[in-house]
Amino acid sequence: MGNAAPPIAPAPAEAPSTAADRLGRIAATGLRGARPLRVETPLAEPEWSALLAAAVDERVVGHLRAAIDGGAVAVTDEQRRAVTAAHERLLAIDLVLERLLGGVTTALRDVGIEHRVLKGPVLAHTVYADPARRSFSDVDLLVPGEQFDDAVDALVGAGGRRKFDEPRPGFTRRFGKGVAITIGALDVDLHRTLAPGPFGLAVDTAELFAARDPLVARIGGHEIVGLSVIHAFVHACLHAALGDRIPRLVPLRDVAELAQRRKPGALDLDAVLATAARWRCRAVVQRAVRLARHALVVDDLGPIAAWAGEYRPDRFERAGLRAYVAADRSYALQAAAGVRAVRGVRNRAAYVRAMVVPSGDYLAARDGRYARRMRRALGLGGRTLR
């Protein structure tokens, strides 16, 4: 097919009135260029319960509440109370997670570990007009690779428990995306990079800490430092385009929020594309922007939308995307596809060795099945990347 763009349809002129379309329009409430949802008569059961349940699952109850308060969605008094109660439950979880975030950032700061807060809390308080619209389910932190193991030790020392082992000691700080650490009943996702597989390996993580204009928020008495706007946008694209087989609405809304940013300045298209080119992920940005336009049914995403309609991915990007969007997508396939993104012959050899011959403890925890899957994935990845 040459350099054909991935087959992602643009937003339709008049989207059909489906449940997915309705929820997407709700998630787009307040965006410029969104095609407002109009529900003139309260929905009857079971349609209403299905809509509310889907909004809770997608964590867009805040947007549903805003659509109701703005008069776009007619509801009964009982339905309004149900939305308010569901939103308050999500906000209560957000507050608990923000309290956890303050404790975790303090623990890392106390031992001199540099870090950046990713996604939910920092975007809610710096990018969204109303922080109550952007709910989240865990805490995401980025630390430098050379400090990664120390950061894990610090959080384990603060009462956390590492959820998954790594194929070999030191693998994550060199090659992995990160690790989940449970503290109480809550999760902290400690990141070394921004995505698993080839696109995460291609990120120059040093850039993320060198940026001079990070997003900064004051949450619960703590100063929370995030990524720069440019890096936050590219990360939102990575999360939206690669995170789930069926893209979630919250990361797509993040893409749209950042694309429409005007204050203190509009998103710099040239800077975004230069960053995405260095990180070899322009096709990911393209996919995320086109998915956001389609799912949210929004026309105005600025100059990035016109670029996304014309860009033709290169060979690395096309092969890399298949590891995330193919029907047989898996961690093993993404890891195998990442071989080409590892810089340096010796590093690449160490990466492959850890994938194919992991430690005995790692294998024992998986009954040996991981190694078989990885060898198969490496074979598939090799054919895919040729």
Secondary structure, DSSP 8 states (H G I E B T S, - for coil): -TT---------SS----HHHHHHHHHTTT-TTB----B-S---TTHHHHHHHHHHHHT-HHHHHHHHHTTSB---HHHHHHHHHHHHHHHHHHHHHHHHHHHHHHHHHHTT---EEESHHHHHHHTSSSGGG---SSEEEE--GGGHHHHHHHHHHTTEEE-S--SSTTHHHHT--EEEEEETTEEEEEESSSSSHHHHHTS-HHHHHH-S-EEEEEETTEEEEEEEHHHHHHHHHHHHHHS-SS--HHHHHHHHHHHT--SS----HHHHHHHHHHTT-HHHHHHHHHHHHHHHTB---THHHHHHTT----HHHHHHHHHHHSTT--HHHHHHHGGGGS-SHHHHHHHHHHHHS--HHHHHHTTTHHHHHHHHHHHHHHHHH-
